[in-house]
Amino acid sequence: MAKQKRGLLEFDFLRGTAFIDGIAQPDMRTASRFAEWLESESERRNIPMHALLSASMAVVFDVTDIEVRESFGHVFCSANFSFDCVSEMRTDEKSYLCRASASKVWSYGDYWQKLFGAGLEI
């Protein structure tokens, strides 16, 4: 998201997919991780997965005040992440909707890159 700076991030947790402005993001593992969690929770609670018609989230984001610093060969980045989020789970009987918005300064960098790979070119 820091690379993109602003846009619409859409998750489909039943399919485990993520898109930013309509472009697939196969390296964004958030969607597949939540899909795995959703499946294990449905099993744990005896709710058949086919009962879920959709499980999605749409996030309008804006990344500002990006700073990139290097110290002793390590890269440290920070940015202000603002977002408006709407998530929904639907069955044939009911729809569960949640809305949230926030703005937060977040740091990421060398440690993040070691965990999740490159993508810090800002």
N, C-alpha and C positions, 0 to 999 in steps of 0.2 A: 504494500500500500504506500510505503514511503517513496518508492520508485514512481508510482503512478500519480501521486500527490492529491488527486481528487477523482471522485467517480462514484459509481454504483457497484457495490459488491453484492452478488446474489449467491446464496447457498441453497442447494437442494440436498437435504440430509437423507432422503430416501435413496437417492442415487449416489450420494457422496461426491457431488460436483460443486465447483465454484467458478464463477464468471465475474470478471470486472469489465463493465461497459460492454457486455455481450461477448467478450473474448474468454475462452476457456482458460482456467488456471490450474492445470494438472499438478503442478508442484505445490499448490496450497493444500496442505494435508488436513486443515481444519475440518473440511466437509467430510472426508472419509473417517476421521476420528470420531466426529459426532454421529455419523451413520453407524459405526461400530457400537458406540455407547447406546444409541437408540435401540439397536437390535438386542443388546444384552439386557437393557431395562425392560423391553417388551417381553422377553423370555422370563425375566425375574418376576414380573408382575402378571404373567399369564395373559398378556394382551397380544393377540395375533397381529403380526406386522401388516398383513393384508387389510386390516381394519383402518390403517392410516392411509388416507387419500393423499395427504401432503404433509411435509415437515420442511419449512423453508424459513429463510431469513434474508432480508434486504437491508443493506447498510449503505447509506449515503455518507461518504467520508471526505474530509478535507485535511490534508497534512500541511502544516506551515512551520515556520521557524526551524527549519532543518539545519542542524549543525553537525559537521563531521570533523573530528579531531583525531590526531594520531599521537601516541605516546609510547615510547620504547617499543616501536614496531607493532603496536596494537591499534586497531581502529575503533573509535568510540563515536557513536552517533546518537543524537537525540532529536526529537521533533514533537510538535504539538499535534495530537490526533483529536479531531472533532468528528463526532458521528451522530447520526439519527438512524435508529434501528427499528425495524418492525419484524417480528417473528410470528409464525403461525403454524399450528398443528391442526389438521382437519380430519374428521371422520365423517361418515355419512350422517351422523346424528348431531355433531357439535363442532364448532370451531373455537380454538383457543388462540387469542391474539395478545401479544405483548408489545409495548412500545417503550423505547428508552433513548435518551440522548445524553451526551456528556462531552467534555473536552478534557484532555489529560496530556501532560508532558510525559513522554515515554523514552527511555534510553535503550539502545540496542547497539550491537557492534560485534566485536571480536568473538565474544562468548556465543552470541546468537548465530554468527556465521559458522562456528564450529559445530553447533547443534543442528542447524537447519540448512546450511549451505550458503552459497553466494547469493547475491541479490542486493548488495549494498551500494552499487553504483548509483549515485544520486545526482 
